[in-house]
Amino acid sequence: PQLVFNDNDDLKKAVKIMIEFDEWHAPVTDSRSGKYLGMISLSSYMRTLGRSYLSLSNKVMIENIMTKEVEYVLPDDHISRLWRKMVTLRISGFPVVRSKKTLEVIGMITQHDLLRKGYTRIELESERGPKKGVKVRDAMTTPAITLKPYDTLDKALTIMIEKDIGRIPVVDHEGKLKGIIDRSDVCMELIKLR
């Protein structure tokens, strides 16, 4: 693994380092013996500490912390192209928009969706196998869970914890994609609130 922490490391610093290295999980070892103790994840940090900061996080607006330049996919994009995009950009999920013109969010597609539906060896299968021609629309989750720019961090945190999702598209009143917020954004804000 790229990152390994021990049980004496400061949790806040560990989470910051994980975000810097774009790692959502890291092993934790015993500081004396080096024995593996378990894993730390951004989701566990959010679950453990996030709820205690709900009253503070209701003052942080989503529009101030969301990523505004959002990668997205279209329903007719091929799954093989989507997998390549995920690997190349190191992004595990994308909003699905109806068209490039409208940017209306109609769903989400994640690695979890693809694996759950069995689209794992897509490079081989899309060329000559039974799943030839599989498109994003065949695996996406719909409707998408979304937030508005004026929603607050506590709402994003609650949704992510309750629905166990890692990213939420941010849309305007017409459903047009305006940004996205993910676990890294939420955790960085929680660190600032501490």
N, C-alpha and C positions, 0 to 999 in steps of 0.2 A: 504493500500500500504506500501511497505517496505521503500520507500523514499518519502518525501514530501519537497518541497522547497517553499520559499516565494519570493515575488517580490523584496526584498532587497538583496537576495543572489547573490554572484558573479557567473556569468554564467560559466566562465572557471572552477571554483571549483566545481560547480554543475555537469558539464559534467564529470569531473574526478571522482567524487563520483559515478555517474551513471555507469561509466565503471568499477570501482572497485567492485560494487555490481552486475554487469552483468545485469543492467536494461537499456532498450532502451527507456523507457518512464517514466515520473514521473509527478505527479500533482504539480501545483504551486498555492499557496494561498496568500491572502492579508496579509502583515506583521502586520497590525493593527487589522483587524477584524477576520482573519482566514478564510475568505470567499474564496471559490474556484474560481480561475481566469482562469485556463486553464491547458494545458499540455506543458511540454518541452520534446523534443525527440532528439536523436542523429541525426536523419535525418533533423529536423528543424535547429539544430545547423549547420549542413553541408550546408544546403541551404542558411541560413542567413549569415554565416561568410565565408563559404568555397570559394565562388566566389571571395571575396576580397583578398584571399590568393593564387589565381591561379598562379600569377607570382612567388611567393616564392616556391610554391609546385612543380614547374617543376624541382627542383634540387634534390628532394627526390626520390630515386629509390625504386620501389616496392620490390625488393629482400631484401632490408634492413629492411622492416617493415612487410613483410608477415609472416604468421604462416606457418612453414615448415612441421610440423607433422599434416597432414590433415586426418580427418575422411572422408570416402567416402562410397558410396553404389554402388551396381551393378544393372543393369536393371532388372534382374530376382529376386531380393530380394522382399519378400512380404511386402505389405504396413503395415501390422500389426507389422512386425519386425522393419520397418522404424519408425513408431510412437513410439515404445518402445525405440528405439535408441535416438530419438529426446528428449523424456522426461528424460531418464537416463542421457544423456550427456548435456542436456540443450542447444542444438544446434537446430536452427529452419530451417536449410537447409544444404544440402550436394551436392557436385559434384557427378555426376553419371559417372562411368568409364566403359569402354567396358569390361575389365577384370582386375583381380588382377595382371596379368603378364604385360600387356601393360600400365596400368594406363592412357589410352587415355580417355580424358574427352569428353563425348558425350552429356551431358546435366546437368541440375540442378534440384533438387527437394526440395521444401520448404513447410512449413506448409501452406502457401498461396495457393500453387498448390493443395494440398490435400483438403483444405476446398473449394476451387473453384470448384473442381470436385465432391464434396459431400462425401468424405471419412472421415467422422467425428466420427462415432462410430465403428471404424474398428475392435476393439477387439470383439465386439458382431457379427458384420456382417461377419468377416472373418471366424468365427467358423461355422456359419450355415446360413448366410443370402445370399442375391442375389449377393453380391460383393465378394464371396468366391474366393480366388485365385488371387485377384487384385495385380498386381506387379508394381514396381517403373516405368517401361517403360510405363505403362498406364496413369501416371499422371505427368511425368517429363516434364520440358520445354527443348526444343531442337531446334536449337543448343544452346549450352551454350555460354554466353558472357564470354570471357576470356581476361586475360592480360598476358603479357610476363614479366619475371623478370626485364628486362631492361626498361620497361615502367615506367613512373613517377607518383607521387601522383596526380598531376593535372588531368591526364587521368582517374585514378580510381575515383576521386571525381566527375568529369564531368559525367562519365557513371552512377555512383550511383544516382546522382541527376536527370539526364535526363530520366533514365530507371526506377527510383524508386526501386532499388534493394539494398539489404543489404550486399551481399557478392559476390565476384568474384574469381573464380579459377584462379590460375596462372599456365601457362603451358609453356613448352619449344617449340622449333620450330617444333617438331613432335606431339604436342598436349598432351604430357605426363604431368600429374599432378605434379607440383613442390611445390605448396603452395596455400594459400588462403588469401585474404585480406577482412576484413569486416568493417562495420561502426565504430566499436570501434578503430580499427587500424588507420583509417583515422582521426577520431576525436582527438586521442592522438597526432598524428603528427601535426594537425592544432593548438592544444594547444601549442606545442613546438615552432611553427612558430610565435606565437603572441608575 
